[in-house]
Amino acid sequence: MLKNNIPSIAIIAIALFIGCSQPEQIKVKKNVQYVSGSDEVTYLKLGREITDSVGLQLKNNLMKAMQEGGRVNAVRFCNTKALPITDSYSLKYNTEVKRVSDRNRNTANRPNELEQAVMDDYRELMASGKPLSPKVAIDGDGRKNFYAPILTGGVCLTCHGDEKNMQPELVAVIDSLYPNDAAKGFKVDELRGIWSVKFKNL
């Protein structure tokens, strides 16, 4: 009787060994596969390095534009320079770096299905009072993507706050440059959107 069970025992042992030796764990929520383990650590580090660099570059240039020509000039900077700066970092790191939002100003920043699902998860976490942190998820191409929340700060409300509190001239310029604008009406510490970094060769 014991001899007949030996193959079954061997199969179970092999399955347990393979399961325990996997370098990463995948947590599935809705249609999002979040990665944890050693791969998560690697991609979180790379993602933070890239988004910190891009974010600082955008912030410095935005502040310079505002100092040189006020809020209207800052909006014009975002309209013509923000995407090229982001794209330059995509080339530098051989990735696809984006800032996306379902309440976007530039329609080029619309989220795909996975990015929308990540934003929905972030909003659920916020609603339950839990802190937000960067995540690594697997996309439809089987590649690992880095995502991080973008929250509105006080300065953001200058161009993204309640329209009634914004300068009429500024509102007019925004509406002329972005006829489909959906990025006004935010409050402090709301989810403005997310960073999305798709790693191409890793």
N, C-alpha and C positions, 0 to 999 in steps of 0.2 A: 504494500500500500504506500509506503514511504517512497519507494522508487518511482512510482507513478507521479508523485508530486514534485520531484526534483526539477523537471523543466519549468514548472510554474513558479517555484521558489526562485529559480535562477532569473527568470524574466522579471519578477518583482524586484529582485535585488539590483538588476541592471537599471531598471526604471528609476529606482530610488537614487542610485548613484548619479545618473544623468541629471535628474531633477536637482540634486544637491550641488552639482558642480557648475550650474549655470551662473555666469558672471553678472547677470542683471535680472531684475524682476520687472514685470510689466503690470501696472495697475490699470484696469479698464474702468472708465467711468463714462456712461453714455456711449458715444462713438469715439471716445478719445482713449488712446493707449498711452498712459504715462509711464515713463521709465524711472526706475530707481536702481541703486547699486553703483558699481564703479563707473558705468557708462554715464549715469546721471551726473556724477561728480565732474567727469571730464568735460561734458558738454555744457554744464552750468558755468564752469570756469571760463570756457571759450566764449560762451554767449555773453556773459557779464563783461568780459574784456572788450568785445566788439560794441555792445550797446552803450557801455560807459564812454567809449571813445567817440562814437557817433553823437551821442547825446551832448557831450561836452562841446564838440565842434558846433553843433546846431545852436546850443545855448549861447556860446560866445559870439557867434555871428549874428544871432538874433538881437542880443543886447547891443552890439555895435550898430546894427541897423536902426534900432530904437533911439540910440543916443544921437545918431547922425540926422535922423529925420522923423522922429516920433513914432507913434503907433501905426500910422498909415504906412510909413516906410517899412516897418517891421512886417506888416501883412504882405506888402509887395515882395519883400525878401522871401517869405515863406512860399509865395506863389511861384517864384522863378528859381530859387536856389536850394530849397530844402530837399527836394527829390534828387537833384544832381549830387548834393553832398552825400546823401544816403547811398546813392548808387556807387559813388566813388569808394565807399567802404566795402560794398559788395565785391567790387573788383579786387580791392586790396586783400581781403580775407578769403576770396574765392567762395563766397556765400551769396545768399539772397537776403539782404537786410531790408526790413520794411517796418513802418509804423502803420498799424491798421486800426480801424474803428468802424463800428456799425452806425456811429453818429459822426460820419466823416465830413470834412470840409472839401477836400479834394477827392473826387470819385476814384482816383487812382489808388487811394488808401482803403478801398473796400475790402473786407475780410473774405477769405474763402470759407468753405464749410467747417474745416477743422479749426481755423482761427476764431470763427464765431462760437464754436462749441467751447473753446478755451475761455473766451470772454464770458460766456454764460456760466461756466464753472466758477470763475472769479467773482461774479456777481452773487452767486449762491453763497460763497464763502463770506463775502462782505455782509450779506443779509443776516448771516448767522453769527456775525461778530468775530469771525476768525481772521487772522492776519493773512495777507497775500504774499506769495513768494514766487520766484521764477520756477518754471517747470520745463521738463523735456518730454516731448511726445513724438510718436512715430506717425508719419504722414502716409498718404496713399501710395507713395513711391517706395515705402519701406525705409525712408531716411529719417534721421533724428532731427527734430527742430527744437529750437530754444524759444521760449515765450516768457515775457515778463510784463507785469502790469504797468500802465502809465496812469498815474493819478493826477487830478487837477490840483495845482497849488494856487495860492492867491494871485500871483502874477498872471497865471493862465487866464483868469477871469477877465483880464483886460480885453481879450479878443474872443473869449469863449464863454463869458458869463451871460447874465440876463441882459437882453438887448436894450431894455429900458434904462439900464445903468451905463450903457456904452455911448461913446461920442457919436452923434448922428453922422458925422463925416466918415468915421471909421466903419460904421455899419454900412454906409453907402458903398464904400470901397470893397468891403468884404462881399456884399451882395453882387457887385458888378464883376468881381473876379471869380466868384464862386456862386453861380446862379442856383445851384442845387445844394447849397450849404445846409448841413444839419448839425453843425458843431457849436451852436450857441445854446445858452440856457443851462450850462453846467454850474455846479456848486463846488465848493472846496472839498477835496478828498473823494470825489466821485471817480469812477473808472472812465477815463477819457478814451482809452484804447489799450493796445498791447504792442510790445516789440515782438517781431517775428523774425527769427534767423533760421534759414534753411541751409544746412551744411551739405555741400555738394560732393565732396570727395572723402568724407570721413566715415 
